[in-house]
């Protein structure tokens, strides 16, 4: 059974709960989002249509939830390999909370840790998790997100300005 870590507004762990309960009742839980880049491109994925929410939407390279007793950094490494067949170094650059109610009445209330990493090798998607993935020029991505925001996950729209700010500052 899939479980997540319920947290308070300061990200302190409370207890382990089922993913279903977290999303049906809108319980605040720990999550992470990973963005990988190379040059002026970002690796994005289209979520599998079978996902319980946001199926078929485009999003960051990888996102998921740590397990109880697992650090967020360990979870990032595990899920990058499970979803994308990628092993690389990442670093956390910020975190935030957000709440979103989906049309199917599921609720997303997450304390999301955002990680970034530079990567320029091959990837192999897990078709159970990811429908497709591709490298996209940042300017092309921004135009797409502005013109068709409904094609992207809500958290990806939230994190992109800070990702761009981070990438611009490193140049």
C-alpha positions as CSV (number, residue, x, y, z in Angstrom):
1,X,0.0,0.0,0.0
2,X,1.3,3.5,-0.9
3,X,1.9,5.6,2.2
4,X,3.0,9.2,2.7
5,X,4.3,11.3,5.6
6,X,1.7,13.6,7.2
7,X,3.5,16.8,8.3
8,X,2.6,20.1,10.0
9,X,3.1,23.5,8.4
10,X,6.8,23.5,9.5
11,X,7.3,20.1,7.7
12,X,7.6,18.2,11.0
13,X,6.5,14.6,10.6
14,X,3.3,13.6,12.4
15,X,2.6,10.0,11.2
16,X,2.5,7.8,8.2
17,X,-0.9,7.7,6.3
18,X,-2.1,6.2,3.1
19,X,-1.7,8.2,-0.1
20,X,-5.5,7.6,-0.7
21,X,-6.4,9.2,2.7
22,X,-4.0,12.2,2.1
23,X,-5.6,12.9,-1.3
24,X,-9.2,12.2,-0.4
25,X,-9.2,14.2,2.8
26,X,-6.6,16.9,1.8
27,X,-4.1,16.0,4.5
28,X,-0.8,18.0,4.4
29,X,2.0,15.6,3.5
30,X,5.6,15.7,2.4
31,X,6.4,15.6,-1.3
32,X,9.2,16.6,-3.7
33,X,9.6,17.8,-7.2
34,X,12.8,17.4,-9.3
35,X,13.8,19.5,-12.3
36,X,16.8,18.5,-14.4
37,X,18.4,20.8,-16.9
38,X,21.1,20.9,-19.5
39,X,22.1,24.2,-21.0
40,X,18.9,26.1,-21.8
41,X,16.7,23.0,-21.8
42,X,14.6,21.3,-19.1
43,X,13.6,17.7,-19.0
44,X,9.8,17.4,-18.7
45,X,7.5,14.4,-18.5
46,X,3.9,13.8,-19.4
47,X,2.3,11.9,-16.6
48,X,0.7,8.5,-17.4
49,X,-3.0,8.7,-18.1
50,X,-3.4,6.0,-15.3
51,X,-2.3,8.4,-12.5
52,X,-5.0,9.1,-9.9
53,X,-4.7,12.8,-10.6
54,X,-3.1,15.0,-13.3
55,X,-2.9,12.0,-15.7
56,X,-1.8,13.1,-19.2
57,X,-0.5,16.5,-18.0
58,X,3.0,17.8,-18.5
59,X,5.2,18.4,-15.4
60,X,8.7,18.5,-14.1
61,X,11.2,15.7,-14.5
62,X,10.1,13.7,-11.5
63,X,7.9,14.1,-8.5
64,X,6.7,11.9,-5.7
65,X,6.7,11.3,-1.9
66,X,9.3,10.1,0.6
67,X,8.6,7.1,2.6
68,X,8.6,7.0,6.4
69,X,12.2,6.7,7.6
70,X,13.6,7.8,4.2
71,X,15.2,11.2,3.8
72,X,13.8,13.4,1.0
73,X,17.2,13.2,-0.7
74,X,17.1,9.4,-0.7
75,X,13.5,9.5,-2.1
76,X,14.7,11.8,-4.9
77,X,17.4,9.4,-5.9
78,X,15.0,6.4,-5.7
79,X,12.2,8.0,-7.8
80,X,14.5,9.5,-10.4
81,X,15.8,5.9,-11.1
82,X,12.3,4.3,-10.9
83,X,10.5,6.9,-13.1
84,X,13.2,8.0,-15.5
85,X,16.2,5.6,-15.2
86,X,18.4,8.5,-14.1
87,X,21.1,8.7,-11.5
88,X,22.5,12.2,-10.9
89,X,23.3,14.7,-8.2
90,X,20.6,17.1,-7.2
91,X,20.2,19.8,-4.6
92,X,17.2,21.3,-2.8
93,X,16.7,25.0,-3.7
94,X,13.4,25.8,-2.0
95,X,10.2,24.4,-0.5
96,X,6.6,25.6,-0.4
97,X,3.1,24.4,0.5
98,X,0.2,24.4,-1.8
99,X,-3.4,23.2,-1.9
100,X,-5.4,22.2,-5.0
101,X,-8.7,20.5,-5.5
102,X,-9.1,18.4,-8.6
103,X,-12.3,17.8,-10.7
104,X,-12.4,14.2,-9.4
105,X,-12.7,15.6,-5.8
106,X,-9.2,14.6,-4.8
107,X,-7.2,17.2,-2.9
108,X,-3.5,17.9,-3.1
109,X,-2.1,19.6,0.1
110,X,1.7,19.2,-0.1
111,X,4.8,20.5,1.6
112,X,6.9,20.2,-1.6
113,X,10.7,20.2,-1.6
114,X,12.1,21.3,-4.9
115,X,15.3,19.8,-6.2
116,X,17.4,20.8,-9.2
117,X,20.2,19.0,-11.0
118,X,22.3,19.3,-14.2
119,X,22.0,16.2,-16.4
120,X,23.1,15.5,-20.0
121,X,22.8,11.8,-20.5
122,X,20.2,9.3,-21.7
123,X,17.0,8.5,-19.8
124,X,14.6,5.5,-19.9
125,X,11.0,6.2,-18.8
126,X,8.9,3.8,-16.8
127,X,5.8,3.5,-18.9
128,X,3.7,2.8,-15.8
129,X,4.6,6.2,-14.5
130,X,5.4,8.4,-17.5
131,X,3.7,8.5,-20.9
132,X,6.6,10.4,-22.5
133,X,9.5,12.7,-21.7
134,X,11.5,15.3,-23.6
135,X,14.0,18.0,-23.4
136,X,12.5,21.4,-24.2
137,X,14.0,24.8,-24.6
138,X,13.1,27.0,-21.6
139,X,11.7,29.9,-23.8
140,X,9.5,27.4,-25.8
141,X,8.3,25.9,-22.5
142,X,7.4,29.3,-21.1
143,X,5.4,30.3,-24.2
144,X,3.6,26.9,-24.0
145,X,2.8,27.3,-20.3
146,X,1.5,30.8,-20.8
147,X,-0.7,29.9,-23.7
148,X,-2.0,26.5,-22.5
149,X,-1.5,26.3,-18.7
150,X,-4.2,23.6,-18.5
151,X,-1.8,21.2,-20.1
152,X,0.5,21.3,-17.0
153,X,0.3,20.2,-13.4
154,X,-0.6,22.9,-10.9
155,X,2.6,22.5,-8.9
156,X,4.8,22.8,-12.1
157,X,3.3,26.2,-12.8
158,X,4.1,27.3,-9.3
159,X,7.7,26.1,-9.3
160,X,8.8,27.3,-12.7
161,X,9.4,31.0,-11.9
162,X,11.7,30.1,-9.0
163,X,13.5,27.5,-11.2
164,X,14.0,30.1,-13.8
165,X,15.3,32.6,-11.3
166,X,17.8,29.9,-10.0
167,X,19.0,29.1,-13.5
168,X,19.3,32.8,-14.4
169,X,21.4,33.5,-11.3
170,X,23.9,30.7,-12.0
171,X,24.7,32.0,-15.5
